[in-house]
Amino acid sequence: MSLEEIILQVQKCKKCRLWQTSKQGVPGEGTANAKIMFIGQNPGSEEDQTGRPFVGRAGKFLTKTLSEFGIKREDVYITNIVKHTSPENRKPYPDEVATCLPYLTQQIAIIKPKIIVLLGASAKETPRIENIEYFEIIHPSAAMRFTKMREKFRTQIAELAKQTQQI
């Protein structure tokens, strides 16, 4: 299976209830040979409108912060565990996560990243795969709202930037 095939499957997916309240699936984007893969919880409303991950306020904040530390968004792959937005941006239910995990697992298998960055608590449900380093960081939306979290987020991105120089 290719990334293009996964994109097509996600765009027409009706395996769980989330498609009913979404405009479209948001499969993910980036380079197929990315060394770094970012995984969040689920798309928000702007992502649902555009079909692109992390393009809302939190996504812009993430992109800007990565850039400050020398990481270009076009050099990474970015996606979410759940591929459709959830009503009122609630945390996805376990059955919704379980339904989407095969898409994510296939994306990881194709891209073969060296580092997977888990954005926020929900992303910790990402399956762990051998020979991939996992890096947990604060979700950018929390970092935007709380000063102490913003400082920690920036420290975590700085550490990630150091790690990426070694791969």
Phi, psi and chi 1 to 4 in degrees:
 res  aa     phi    psi   chi1   chi2   chi3   chi4
   1 MET       -  143.7  178.2  154.2  -42.4      -
   2 SER  -107.2  167.0   69.5      -      -      -
   3 LEU   -60.9  -37.1  -76.0  176.4      -      -
   4 GLU   -62.2  -39.5  -68.1   76.9   20.2      -
   5 GLU   -66.9  -38.9  -70.3  169.6  -47.2      -
   6 ILE   -63.7  -43.1  -66.2  169.4      -      -
   7 ILE   -56.3  -47.6  -71.2  168.3      -      -
   8 LEU   -62.6  -41.0  -67.9  173.2      -      -
   9 GLN   -64.9  -44.0  -75.0 -175.8    7.7      -
  10 VAL   -64.2  -40.4  167.2      -      -      -
  11 GLN   -64.3  -27.7  -71.5  171.9  -21.3      -
  12 LYS  -109.8   10.9   62.4 -177.7  179.7 -178.0
  13 CYS   -66.5  134.8 -175.4      -      -      -
  14 LYS  -137.7   34.8  -65.3 -178.6  178.6 -178.6
  15 LYS   -79.1  -21.0  -66.9  179.1 -179.0  177.0
  16 CYS  -132.8  179.1   76.7      -      -      -
  17 ARG   -71.8  -17.7   68.5 -173.0   78.4   75.3
  18 LEU   -63.1  -29.1  -68.5  179.7      -      -
  19 TRP   -61.2  -25.9   72.0  -88.1      -      -
  20 GLN   -67.1  -26.9  -62.9  170.9  -12.7      -
  21 THR  -112.4   12.2   55.0      -      -      -
  22 SER  -112.9  154.8  -61.9      -      -      -
  23 LYS   -80.6  -36.0  -72.1 -169.4 -179.0  -70.3
  24 GLN  -164.6  161.5   60.5 -172.0  -47.3      -
  25 GLY   -76.7  152.4      -      -      -      -
  26 VAL  -122.1   91.7 -178.4      -      -      -
  27 PRO   -69.6  -36.0   13.6  -17.9      -      -
  28 GLY   130.3  169.5      -      -      -      -
  29 GLU  -156.2  159.6   69.7  179.7   20.5      -
  30 GLY   137.6 -173.7      -      -      -      -
  31 THR   -79.6  140.7 -179.8      -      -      -
  32 ALA   -70.3  -15.3      -      -      -      -
  33 ASN  -114.0   33.3   60.4   -6.0      -      -
  34 ALA   -64.0  137.6      -      -      -      -
  35 LYS   -83.0  -21.0  -68.1 -179.6  178.5  154.0
  36 ILE  -123.0  133.6  -52.4  168.9      -      -
  37 MET  -124.0  128.7 -176.3  176.5 -158.5      -
  38 PHE  -102.8  134.9  -72.9   82.6      -      -
  39 ILE  -130.4  122.3  -59.0  172.5      -      -
  40 GLY  -106.9 -169.3      -      -      -      -
  41 GLN   -78.8  -63.0  172.9  178.4  -76.1      -
  42 ASN  -161.9  159.2   62.0  -44.4      -      -
  43 PRO   -66.3  149.1  -11.5   22.0      -      -
  44 GLY   -95.4 -167.3      -      -      -      -
  45 SER   -68.4  -39.5   61.6      -      -      -
  46 GLU   -66.8  -36.5  -74.5 -171.9   54.1      -
  47 GLU   -66.1  -38.7  -68.4   75.9    9.4      -
  48 ASP   -64.4  -35.9 -172.8   40.3      -      -
  49 GLN   -69.2  -41.4  -65.2  -70.3  -35.5      -
  50 THR   -95.9  -23.0   63.5      -      -      -
  51 GLY    80.1   10.0      -      -      -      -
  52 ARG  -116.7  140.5  -62.9 -177.8   57.4 -139.8
  53 PRO   -79.1  147.4   31.2  -35.8      -      -
  54 PHE    50.7   55.6  -77.5   86.3      -      -
  55 VAL  -113.9   -5.3  -66.5      -      -      -
  56 GLY   -79.9 -161.7      -      -      -      -
  57 ARG   -57.5  -46.1  -74.0 -176.0   60.2 -132.5
  58 ALA   -64.9  -38.3      -      -      -      -
  59 GLY   -65.9  -41.4      -      -      -      -
  60 LYS   -64.5  -40.6  -71.6  179.0  176.1  103.5
  61 PHE   -63.2  -43.9 -179.9   72.9      -      -
  62 LEU   -60.8  -49.9  173.2   63.9      -      -
  63 THR   -58.9  -44.6  -60.1      -      -      -
  64 LYS   -63.2  -45.2  179.2  179.5  178.2  -82.4
  65 THR   -66.2  -42.8  -53.3      -      -      -
  66 LEU   -58.2  -45.5  -69.7  173.3      -      -
  67 SER   -60.0  -39.5  178.1      -      -      -
  68 GLU   -60.0  -26.6  -70.9  172.3   15.1      -
  69 PHE  -106.3   16.6  -70.3   93.6      -      -
  70 GLY    82.3   15.4      -      -      -      -
  71 ILE  -106.2  121.0  -59.0  171.4      -      -
  72 LYS   -93.1  134.7  -63.1  176.4 -174.1  171.8
  73 ARG   -57.7  -37.1 -178.0  174.9  169.4  127.9
  74 GLU   -68.7  -10.5   57.0  -92.3   17.4      -
  75 ASP   -95.0   -4.0  -67.4  -21.0      -      -
  76 VAL  -117.4  171.7  -56.3      -      -      -
  77 TYR  -115.2  135.4 -165.3   88.2      -      -
  78 ILE  -131.2  132.6 -169.1  161.5      -      -
  79 THR  -153.8 -172.7 -168.6      -      -      -
  80 ASN  -132.7  160.7  -70.1  -70.7      -      -
  81 ILE   -63.8  -50.9  -70.5 -179.4      -      -
  82 VAL   -96.8  137.4  173.9      -      -      -
  83 LYS   -97.7   -4.8  -51.7  -59.8 -173.8 -173.1
  84 HIS  -122.1  150.1  -75.9   91.3      -      -
  85 THR   -67.2  150.5 -169.3      -      -      -
  86 SER  -103.6  153.5   52.1      -      -      -
  87 PRO   -54.4  131.2  -24.2   33.6      -      -
  88 GLU    54.7   26.5  -61.3  175.2   26.2      -
  89 ASN    54.4   33.1 -153.9   29.9      -      -
  90 ARG   -68.5  162.7   66.5  160.4  165.7   73.9
  91 LYS   -64.7  134.3 -177.8  178.4  177.9 -174.9
  92 PRO   -62.1  144.4  -19.8   30.2      -      -
  93 TYR   -74.6  155.1  -64.4  141.9      -      -
  94 PRO   -52.7  -38.8  -27.9   35.9      -      -
  95 ASP   -69.0  -30.7   65.3  -51.4      -      -
  96 GLU   -70.0  -41.0  -65.1  162.5  -12.8      -
  97 VAL   -62.5  -47.6  171.0      -      -      -
  98 ALA   -59.9  -36.1      -      -      -      -
  99 THR   -67.2  -37.8  -60.2      -      -      -
 100 CYS   -86.4  -20.9  -83.0      -      -      -
 101 LEU   -53.7  -37.8  -85.4  178.1      -      -
 102 PRO   -58.9  -36.1  -27.3   36.1      -      -
 103 TYR   -61.9  -46.8  -66.1  129.0      -      -
 104 LEU   -63.8  -44.0 -179.5   61.0      -      -
 105 THR   -60.6  -39.9  -57.6      -      -      -
 106 GLN   -66.8  -40.2  -70.6  171.3  -25.9      -
 107 GLN   -61.0  -44.3  -71.9  172.5  -48.1      -
 108 ILE   -62.5  -43.4  -66.5  168.8      -      -
 109 ALA   -62.8  -36.6      -      -      -      -
 110 ILE   -75.0  -46.2  -67.7  165.7      -      -
 111 ILE   -75.0  -36.5  -64.7  165.6      -      -
 112 LYS    54.2   55.8  -63.8  178.3 -180.0   69.7
 113 PRO   -68.1  156.2   28.7  -35.8      -      -
 114 LYS   -84.7  -32.0  -59.1  -72.3 -174.8 -150.3
 115 ILE  -131.2  134.8  -62.4  173.4      -      -
 116 ILE  -113.8  123.8  -69.4  179.9      -      -
 117 VAL   -99.8  119.4 -179.6      -      -      -
 118 LEU   -95.9  116.1  -55.2  171.7      -      -
 119 LEU   -94.2  100.4  -60.9  167.0      -      -
 120 GLY    89.1  171.3      -      -      -      -
 121 ALA   -63.7  -41.4      -      -      -      -
 122 SER   -64.1  -30.8  -66.1      -      -      -
 123 ALA   -67.5  -15.0      -      -      -      -
 124 LYS   -64.5  -13.4  -68.1  178.0 -174.6  174.3
 125 GLU   -77.5   -2.7  -63.7  177.0   48.6      -
 126 THR   -60.8  132.3  -60.7      -      -      -
 127 PRO   -63.5  141.4   14.5  -19.6      -      -
 128 ARG   -87.7  132.6  -60.5  -58.2 -160.8  -95.8
 129 ILE  -122.7  138.4  -62.2  168.9      -      -
 130 GLU   -57.0  150.0  -92.5 -172.6   58.4      -
 131 ASN    66.9   17.5  -59.5  -41.0      -      -
 132 ILE  -122.1  131.9  -63.4  177.1      -      -
 133 GLU   -86.4  133.0 -175.2  177.7  -16.6      -
 134 TYR  -106.9  136.6  -71.9   80.4      -      -
 135 PHE  -129.8  110.2 -149.6   86.8      -      -
 136 GLU   -93.5  128.5  -64.5  177.8   15.5      -
 137 ILE  -133.3  163.3   66.6  172.4      -      -
 138 ILE   -63.1  143.2  -66.8  170.0      -      -
 139 HIS   -67.1  138.3 -165.2  -77.9      -      -
 140 PRO   -57.8  -30.0    1.7   -6.8      -      -
 141 SER   -66.3  -37.2   62.4      -      -      -
 142 ALA   -69.7  -39.0      -      -      -      -
 143 ALA   -64.2  -31.3      -      -      -      -
 144 MET   -70.2  -32.0  -72.3  170.6   44.2      -
 145 ARG   -87.9  -30.6  -75.3 -165.5  -67.7  -95.5
 146 PHE  -123.9  124.1  -55.2  103.4      -      -
 147 THR   -56.8  -47.0  -55.9      -      -      -
 148 LYS   -63.9  -38.3  -74.2 -174.7 -179.4 -178.4
 149 MET   -68.7  -36.6  -73.9 -170.7  167.5      -
 150 ARG   -61.2  -43.4 -175.2  177.2  -47.3  119.8
 151 GLU   -63.0  -44.1  -68.3  166.6    6.0      -
 152 LYS   -65.6  -41.0 -175.3  172.1 -178.1 -178.8
 153 PHE   -57.6  -46.8  176.8   77.2      -      -
 154 ARG   -63.3  -39.4  -70.0 -176.1   60.0   77.9
 155 THR   -63.4  -41.9  -59.7      -      -      -
 156 GLN   -65.4  -41.0  -69.2  171.2  -35.2      -
 157 ILE   -66.2  -38.6  -64.1  -66.2      -      -
 158 ALA   -61.2  -42.2      -      -      -      -
 159 GLU   -65.4  -41.2 -179.3   60.0   32.2      -
 160 LEU   -59.7  -44.4  173.7   64.4      -      -
 161 ALA   -59.5  -39.7      -      -      -      -
 162 LYS   -63.4  -43.8  -77.3 -176.1 -157.8  168.2
 163 GLN   -61.7  -40.2  -66.4  -72.3  -26.4      -
 164 THR   -69.2  -24.3   61.1      -      -      -
 165 GLN   -70.5  -19.0  -68.5  171.6   -7.6      -
 166 GLN   -93.6   -3.7  -62.3  171.5   12.1      -
 167 ILE  -106.9      -   56.2  172.5      -      -
